[in-house]
Amino acid sequence: MEQIQAEIAALTSQIQALQQERAALTINNVMKSENDSPLAIVEAYRRQARENPQLSAEIQGIDGAIAALNVQLQQKQAKLARWQVESKQLTQQQQLEEAKKVAQVHAQRINQLAAELATEIRLLKACADHLSPLYWQVYYKPFITGFKTISVPHVRSDGEVWTIVNRIV
């Protein structure tokens, strides 16, 4: 990208130099006054072209060079614009891949914690099952309720779409 920008700057600089040279050749060789009419100015430029064909040919050559450099400049600018669009898309793709890696780490951690939580819930249920008969005798109510509706999150993926589901413990 930097190379293309340097080439564009060089082309722009060369075009400006040629335009200045052309202006200097044209203005220096045409005598005009502030009171000249537009028709008089046109005639002065035409007379200069007839009287000095070598200068006219040089100016025409400069015009041709400027036109050719402008074509190259437009091509380089188009190439730079395409490259910037592709670069932006690549950058977005890289950002997406990095974000997916971070999300993968979090999903693995959620699944790990969910497995640990499921184990702890099962151990608590076993404890409650053991204590419940005695608890009923002493307090006339259950020790713990709601074990049928306990769920833990689980992250799964089909490769493209990730889904968070609740698994009942």
N, C-alpha and C positions, 0 to 999 in steps of 0.2 A: 504494500500500500504506500509506503514511504517513497519507494522508487517511482511509482506512478505519479505521486504528488510532485516529486522533484522534476519529472519529465514535463508535467503540466506547467510548473513554474518556469522551466527553461523555455518552453514553447511560448508562453505568454510574454516573457521577457524579450525573446527574439522578435515576436510580432510587434511589440511596442517599439523596439529599436528600428525595425523596418518602417513602421508608420512615421516615426520621427524623421528618419532619413528621407522618406518620400515627401513629407511636408516641407523639410528644409530645401530639397531640390526644387520643388514646385514654387514655393514662396519666394525664394531668393532669385529666381530667374524670371519672375513676372513682375513688372513694374505696375503699381496701381496706386491710386490715391483714394482718400476717404470719400471723395465726391463722385467716384466712378459709379455709373449705373450698372445694374446687373448685366445688361447686354454688353457694356464696355468690358466688364471683367471676363465674361465668356470669350469675347473676341481676343482679349489679351492672352488668355490661356491657349486659344487655338493658334494664334500667331506664334507663340513660343514653341508649340509643338511642330509647326511647319518650319520655323527657322532653325530649330535644333533637333533633328530627328534622333540623334544619338541619345540626348537627354530623355526624349520621349520613350525611346526603346528601354532605357534604364528604368524609367518610372513604370513602364508597363511590366518589366521583369520583376520589379519590387512588388507590384500589385499581384502578379502571379505567385510569387513566393509567399506573400501574405495569405492569399487564398488557400494555397497548399498547406501552409502551417495551421490555418484555421480549421481545415478538414482534420488534420492530425490531432489538433487540440480537442475538437469535438469527439473524436474517437477515443482519446485518452480519458476524457471526462465521462463518457458513457461507460468505458471499462471500469473506471473508478467507482461510478455509481453502482454498477452491477456487483462489483467486489464488495462494496459496503453493505449491500442488501444481503449477499451471501454470507458475509462475515457476521452480520446481525443475526441471521438465521442460525448460523453455527454457534454463536454465542448463546442464543436462546436454547438451543439443543443441549449445549454443555451445562447451562444452568439447570435445565430440566433433569439431566442425568445426575447432577450433584444433589438436587433436591430429592430425587428418588432414592439415592443412597442414604440420605439422612432419614427419610421416611421408613426405609427398610430397617434401619437400626431401631427406630422407635417401635415399629411393628413387632420386631423380634422381642424387644423388652416387654411390650404389652403381653405377648403370648407367654413369655417366661413368668411374668408376674401373675397372669391368669392361672397358669398351671400350679404355681405355689399357693395361690388363694384357694383354688379348688381343693388342693390337698388339705389345707387348713380347715376348710369348711367340712370336709368329710371327717376329719379328726374331731371337730367340734360336734358333729352329728353323732358320732360314735359315743362321745362323752355324754351327750344329752340322752341318747338311748339308754345308756347305763344308769344315769341319774334320775331320769323321768319317773320311774315307778316310786322311788323313795320320795321324790319331790311332791308327787301327787298325794302321798300319804301324809306328808307334813303340812303342806300349804294349800292343798286342794285345787291346784291349777298346774298347767304344764310348765316345765322348766324353760324350754325354748320352742317357738313355733315358726312356721314359714319355710321349712327346709325344702318343700316341693317347688318353691318359686325362686330359689337362689340361682342367679346366673352370673357368669363372668364373661368379659369381652374376649373375642378371639378375632385376629386379623388374618384373612386369607386372600389369596390372589390367584387369578387365572392367567397371570402373565402380563396383562395390560390393566385390568380393573381390579382395584382392591376393595374388599368388602369387610366391614366390621360386623360380626354377628355376636349374639349372646348365646352362650352355651349354658344350659341348665346343669347345675351340679347335683 
